[in-house]
Amino acid sequence: MDITSVLVVLVATFCAGGVNALAGGGTAISFPGFVWAGLPATVANATNAFALIPGSLGGAYTFREELKPQLRRLATFLIPAILGSLAGATVLATSNGDTFKKIVPFLVLMATIVFAFSKPINAWARTLGKNNTTPSGEISRSGYGIGVLVQFCIAFYGGYFGAGMGILMLSLMGIIGMTDLRKMNALKNVLAAAINTTAVIRFFAANSINVAYGLVGAVGALAGGYLMGRMAKRIPQPYVRGFVIVFGCVATVWLLYRAFTA
């Protein structure tokens, strides 16, 4: 590791940690940082997942009180989250690196689009959610069925790449009828931590993680999440969203150029 690469990873993960604390979508920033540092795309993705685990666990711990009344719900979605992540991580760990290198710019672009349109997506999800609740406001059996199936698919994507995964999970919770944002965030954070941890264990088994860069990234992400979390009320959300969208578009162009010309 040279000092320039270390600084790039620190800055990228610091920004990603801060963005995740404020709005989500940080992987679109941190992943290109690991690629710029010289890691192959598959290793950069696995190392990025490893670096962001402390932030995922911290986010899950923050909402622990909101989890207590929904342990049954958590248990229902935890199994497909773990199995889906394991499947997605296995596909990545055993896939051709050149193929992933060409796919990843489109994944970053998709995550950027999902982030950009997260508000209308979530509004649409809440509209659908009215059809998946009982008269008392509880999630119906059909709602749970849809939730388990879609959670597996989201977790598969999370194990494979994961940018925008949190937004997709919040949309799913709206679709199955959840309305309390704090409870939704609590469930999303625990499921995200489970997905990331499962994927990282699989990546370790495949020797796909650069631990040195991962530890540098973890420091950056934790610092960014802590500092930006404390400043959350002072930073206008539109500025944060605009930064992520612009960065995601620029990163997509750069990754496309690198994938098809390098």
Contacts in CASP RR format, 6 or more apart in sequence:
PFRMAT RR
TARGET T0000
AUTHOR 0000-0000-0000
METHOD contacts of the structure
MODEL  1
MDITSVLVVLVATFCAGGVNALAGGGTAISFPGFVWAGLPATVANATNAF
ALIPGSLGGAYTFREELKPQLRRLATFLIPAILGSLAGATVLATSNGDTF
KKIVPFLVLMATIVFAFSKPINAWARTLGKNNTTPSGEISRSGYGIGVLV
QFCIAFYGGYFGAGMGILMLSLMGIIGMTDLRKMNALKNVLAAAINTTAV
IRFFAANSINVAYGLVGAVGALAGGYLMGRMAKRIPQPYVRGFVIVFGCV
ATVWLLYRAFTA
1 37 0 8 1.000
1 212 0 8 1.000
1 213 0 8 1.000
1 216 0 8 1.000
5 36 0 8 1.000
5 37 0 8 1.000
5 38 0 8 1.000
5 213 0 8 1.000
6 37 0 8 1.000
6 216 0 8 1.000
8 33 0 8 1.000
8 36 0 8 1.000
8 37 0 8 1.000
9 33 0 8 1.000
9 34 0 8 1.000
9 37 0 8 1.000
9 213 0 8 1.000
9 214 0 8 1.000
9 216 0 8 1.000
9 217 0 8 1.000
9 220 0 8 1.000
10 216 0 8 1.000
10 217 0 8 1.000
10 219 0 8 1.000
10 220 0 8 1.000
12 29 0 8 1.000
12 30 0 8 1.000
12 32 0 8 1.000
12 33 0 8 1.000
12 34 0 8 1.000
12 36 0 8 1.000
12 217 0 8 1.000
13 30 0 8 1.000
13 33 0 8 1.000
13 51 0 8 1.000
13 52 0 8 1.000
13 216 0 8 1.000
13 217 0 8 1.000
13 218 0 8 1.000
13 219 0 8 1.000
13 220 0 8 1.000
13 221 0 8 1.000
13 224 0 8 1.000
14 220 0 8 1.000
14 221 0 8 1.000
14 223 0 8 1.000
14 224 0 8 1.000
15 26 0 8 1.000
15 29 0 8 1.000
15 30 0 8 1.000
15 224 0 8 1.000
16 25 0 8 1.000
16 26 0 8 1.000
16 27 0 8 1.000
16 29 0 8 1.000
16 30 0 8 1.000
16 52 0 8 1.000
16 221 0 8 1.000
17 26 0 8 1.000
17 30 0 8 1.000
17 52 0 8 1.000
17 55 0 8 1.000
17 220 0 8 1.000
17 221 0 8 1.000
17 222 0 8 1.000
17 224 0 8 1.000
17 225 0 8 1.000
17 228 0 8 1.000
18 26 0 8 1.000
18 221 0 8 1.000
18 224 0 8 1.000
18 225 0 8 1.000
18 227 0 8 1.000
18 228 0 8 1.000
18 229 0 8 1.000
19 25 0 8 1.000
19 26 0 8 1.000
19 29 0 8 1.000
19 228 0 8 1.000
19 240 0 8 1.000
19 243 0 8 1.000
19 244 0 8 1.000
20 26 0 8 1.000
20 52 0 8 1.000
20 55 0 8 1.000
20 221 0 8 1.000
20 225 0 8 1.000
21 224 0 8 1.000
21 225 0 8 1.000
21 226 0 8 1.000
21 228 0 8 1.000
21 229 0 8 1.000
21 232 0 8 1.000
22 228 0 8 1.000
22 229 0 8 1.000
22 232 0 8 1.000
22 235 0 8 1.000
22 237 0 8 1.000
22 240 0 8 1.000
23 115 0 8 1.000
23 237 0 8 1.000
23 240 0 8 1.000
23 241 0 8 1.000
23 244 0 8 1.000
24 115 0 8 1.000
24 164 0 8 1.000
24 166 0 8 1.000
24 167 0 8 1.000
24 244 0 8 1.000
25 111 0 8 1.000
25 115 0 8 1.000
25 163 0 8 1.000
25 164 0 8 1.000
25 166 0 8 1.000
25 167 0 8 1.000
25 244 0 8 1.000
26 163 0 8 1.000
26 244 0 8 1.000
27 48 0 8 1.000
27 52 0 8 1.000
27 111 0 8 1.000
27 161 0 8 1.000
27 162 0 8 1.000
27 163 0 8 1.000
27 164 0 8 1.000
27 165 0 8 1.000
28 108 0 8 1.000
28 111 0 8 1.000
28 112 0 8 1.000
28 115 0 8 1.000
28 163 0 8 1.000
28 164 0 8 1.000
28 244 0 8 1.000
28 247 0 8 1.000
28 248 0 8 1.000
28 251 0 8 1.000
29 244 0 8 1.000
29 247 0 8 1.000
29 248 0 8 1.000
29 251 0 8 1.000
30 48 0 8 1.000
30 51 0 8 1.000
30 52 0 8 1.000
30 217 0 8 1.000
30 221 0 8 1.000
31 44 0 8 1.000
31 45 0 8 1.000
31 48 0 8 1.000
31 104 0 8 1.000
31 108 0 8 1.000
31 163 0 8 1.000
31 251 0 8 1.000
32 108 0 8 1.000
32 251 0 8 1.000
32 254 0 8 1.000
32 255 0 8 1.000
33 44 0 8 1.000
34 43 0 8 1.000
34 44 0 8 1.000
34 45 0 8 1.000
34 47 0 8 1.000
34 48 0 8 1.000
34 213 0 8 1.000
35 41 0 8 1.000
35 44 0 8 1.000
35 255 0 8 1.000
35 258 0 8 1.000
37 44 0 8 1.000
37 213 0 8 1.000
38 44 0 8 1.000
39 47 0 8 1.000
39 210 0 8 1.000
39 213 0 8 1.000
40 97 0 8 1.000
40 101 0 8 1.000
41 97 0 8 1.000
41 100 0 8 1.000
41 101 0 8 1.000
41 104 0 8 1.000
42 92 0 8 1.000
42 93 0 8 1.000
42 95 0 8 1.000
42 97 0 8 1.000
42 100 0 8 1.000
42 208 0 8 1.000
43 208 0 8 1.000
43 209 0 8 1.000
43 210 0 8 1.000
45 92 0 8 1.000
45 100 0 8 1.000
45 104 0 8 1.000
45 161 0 8 1.000
46 92 0 8 1.000
46 93 0 8 1.000
46 199 0 8 1.000
46 200 0 8 1.000
46 203 0 8 1.000
46 206 0 8 1.000
46 208 0 8 1.000
46 209 0 8 1.000
47 209 0 8 1.000
47 210 0 8 1.000
47 213 0 8 1.000
47 214 0 8 1.000
48 214 0 8 1.000
49 159 0 8 1.000
49 162 0 8 1.000
49 196 0 8 1.000
49 199 0 8 1.000
49 200 0 8 1.000
49 203 0 8 1.000
50 200 0 8 1.000
50 203 0 8 1.000
50 209 0 8 1.000
50 211 0 8 1.000
50 214 0 8 1.000
50 218 0 8 1.000
51 213 0 8 1.000
51 214 0 8 1.000
51 215 0 8 1.000
51 216 0 8 1.000
51 217 0 8 1.000
51 218 0 8 1.000
51 220 0 8 1.000
51 221 0 8 1.000
52 196 0 8 1.000
52 218 0 8 1.000
52 221 0 8 1.000
53 193 0 8 1.000
53 196 0 8 1.000
53 197 0 8 1.000
53 200 0 8 1.000
53 218 0 8 1.000
54 218 0 8 1.000
54 221 0 8 1.000
54 222 0 8 1.000
55 221 0 8 1.000
55 222 0 8 1.000
55 225 0 8 1.000
56 189 0 8 1.000
56 192 0 8 1.000
56 193 0 8 1.000
56 196 0 8 1.000
56 197 0 8 1.000
57 193 0 8 1.000
57 197 0 8 1.000
58 189 0 8 1.000
58 193 0 8 1.000
59 189 0 8 1.000
59 193 0 8 1.000
60 186 0 8 1.000
60 189 0 8 1.000
60 190 0 8 1.000
60 192 0 8 1.000
60 193 0 8 1.000
62 189 0 8 1.000
63 182 0 8 1.000
63 185 0 8 1.000
63 186 0 8 1.000
63 189 0 8 1.000
63 190 0 8 1.000
64 186 0 8 1.000
66 180 0 8 1.000
66 182 0 8 1.000
66 183 0 8 1.000
66 185 0 8 1.000
66 186 0 8 1.000
67 74 0 8 1.000
67 186 0 8 1.000
67 187 0 8 1.000
67 190 0 8 1.000
69 183 0 8 1.000
70 183 0 8 1.000
70 186 0 8 1.000
70 187 0 8 1.000
73 139 0 8 1.000
73 187 0 8 1.000
74 187 0 8 1.000
74 190 0 8 1.000
74 191 0 8 1.000
76 144 0 8 1.000
76 148 0 8 1.000
77 147 0 8 1.000
77 148 0 8 1.000
77 151 0 8 1.000
77 187 0 8 1.000
77 191 0 8 1.000
78 190 0 8 1.000
78 191 0 8 1.000
78 194 0 8 1.000
79 148 0 8 1.000
80 148 0 8 1.000
80 149 0 8 1.000
80 151 0 8 1.000
80 152 0 8 1.000
80 155 0 8 1.000
81 151 0 8 1.000
81 152 0 8 1.000
81 155 0 8 1.000
81 191 0 8 1.000
81 194 0 8 1.000
81 195 0 8 1.000
81 198 0 8 1.000
82 155 0 8 1.000
82 194 0 8 1.000
82 195 0 8 1.000
82 198 0 8 1.000
83 152 0 8 1.000
83 155 0 8 1.000
84 152 0 8 1.000
84 153 0 8 1.000
84 155 0 8 1.000
84 156 0 8 1.000
84 159 0 8 1.000
84 195 0 8 1.000
85 155 0 8 1.000
85 156 0 8 1.000
85 158 0 8 1.000
85 159 0 8 1.000
85 194 0 8 1.000
85 195 0 8 1.000
85 196 0 8 1.000
85 198 0 8 1.000
85 199 0 8 1.000
85 202 0 8 1.000
86 159 0 8 1.000
86 198 0 8 1.000
86 199 0 8 1.000
86 202 0 8 1.000
87 156 0 8 1.000
87 159 0 8 1.000
88 155 0 8 1.000
88 156 0 8 1.000
88 157 0 8 1.000
88 158 0 8 1.000
88 159 0 8 1.000
88 160 0 8 1.000
88 199 0 8 1.000
89 159 0 8 1.000
89 160 0 8 1.000
89 198 0 8 1.000
89 199 0 8 1.000
89 202 0 8 1.000
89 203 0 8 1.000
90 202 0 8 1.000
91 156 0 8 1.000
91 160 0 8 1.000
92 100 0 8 1.000
92 159 0 8 1.000
92 160 0 8 1.000
92 161 0 8 1.000
92 203 0 8 1.000
92 208 0 8 1.000
93 202 0 8 1.000
93 203 0 8 1.000
93 205 0 8 1.000
93 206 0 8 1.000
93 208 0 8 1.000
94 206 0 8 1.000
101 258 0 8 1.000
101 259 0 8 1.000
102 259 0 8 1.000
102 260 0 8 1.000
104 161 0 8 1.000
104 255 0 8 1.000
104 259 0 8 1.000
105 252 0 8 1.000
105 255 0 8 1.000
105 256 0 8 1.000
105 259 0 8 1.000
106 252 0 8 1.000
107 161 0 8 1.000
107 162 0 8 1.000
107 163 0 8 1.000
108 163 0 8 1.000
108 248 0 8 1.000
108 251 0 8 1.000
108 252 0 8 1.000
108 255 0 8 1.000
109 248 0 8 1.000
109 249 0 8 1.000
109 252 0 8 1.000
110 163 0 8 1.000
111 162 0 8 1.000
111 163 0 8 1.000
111 164 0 8 1.000
111 248 0 8 1.000
112 244 0 8 1.000
112 245 0 8 1.000
112 248 0 8 1.000
112 249 0 8 1.000
112 252 0 8 1.000
114 121 0 8 1.000
114 164 0 8 1.000
114 167 0 8 1.000
114 168 0 8 1.000
115 164 0 8 1.000
115 167 0 8 1.000
115 241 0 8 1.000
115 244 0 8 1.000
115 245 0 8 1.000
116 241 0 8 1.000
116 245 0 8 1.000
118 167 0 8 1.000
118 170 0 8 1.000
118 171 0 8 1.000
121 167 0 8 1.000
121 171 0 8 1.000
122 167 0 8 1.000
122 170 0 8 1.000
122 171 0 8 1.000
122 174 0 8 1.000
124 171 0 8 1.000
125 170 0 8 1.000
125 171 0 8 1.000
125 172 0 8 1.000
125 173 0 8 1.000
125 174 0 8 1.000
125 175 0 8 1.000
126 174 0 8 1.000
126 177 0 8 1.000
126 179 0 8 1.000
128 174 0 8 1.000
128 175 0 8 1.000
129 174 0 8 1.000
129 175 0 8 1.000
129 176 0 8 1.000
129 177 0 8 1.000
130 177 0 8 1.000
132 139 0 8 1.000
132 140 0 8 1.000
132 142 0 8 1.000
132 143 0 8 1.000
132 146 0 8 1.000
132 175 0 8 1.000
132 176 0 8 1.000
132 177 0 8 1.000
133 139 0 8 1.000
133 140 0 8 1.000
133 143 0 8 1.000
133 177 0 8 1.000
134 140 0 8 1.000
137 177 0 8 1.000
139 176 0 8 1.000
139 177 0 8 1.000
139 178 0 8 1.000
143 175 0 8 1.000
143 176 0 8 1.000
143 177 0 8 1.000
144 176 0 8 1.000
146 175 0 8 1.000
146 176 0 8 1.000
147 172 0 8 1.000
147 175 0 8 1.000
147 176 0 8 1.000
150 172 0 8 1.000
150 175 0 8 1.000
151 169 0 8 1.000
151 172 0 8 1.000
151 191 0 8 1.000
154 165 0 8 1.000
154 168 0 8 1.000
154 169 0 8 1.000
154 172 0 8 1.000
155 191 0 8 1.000
155 195 0 8 1.000
157 165 0 8 1.000
157 168 0 8 1.000
158 165 0 8 1.000
158 195 0 8 1.000
158 196 0 8 1.000
158 199 0 8 1.000
159 195 0 8 1.000
159 196 0 8 1.000
159 198 0 8 1.000
159 199 0 8 1.000
159 202 0 8 1.000
165 192 0 8 1.000
165 195 0 8 1.000
166 188 0 8 1.000
166 192 0 8 1.000
169 187 0 8 1.000
169 188 0 8 1.000
169 191 0 8 1.000
169 192 0 8 1.000
170 184 0 8 1.000
170 185 0 8 1.000
170 188 0 8 1.000
173 184 0 8 1.000
173 187 0 8 1.000
173 188 0 8 1.000
174 184 0 8 1.000
178 184 0 8 1.000
178 187 0 8 1.000
200 209 0 8 1.000
203 209 0 8 1.000
228 235 0 8 1.000
END
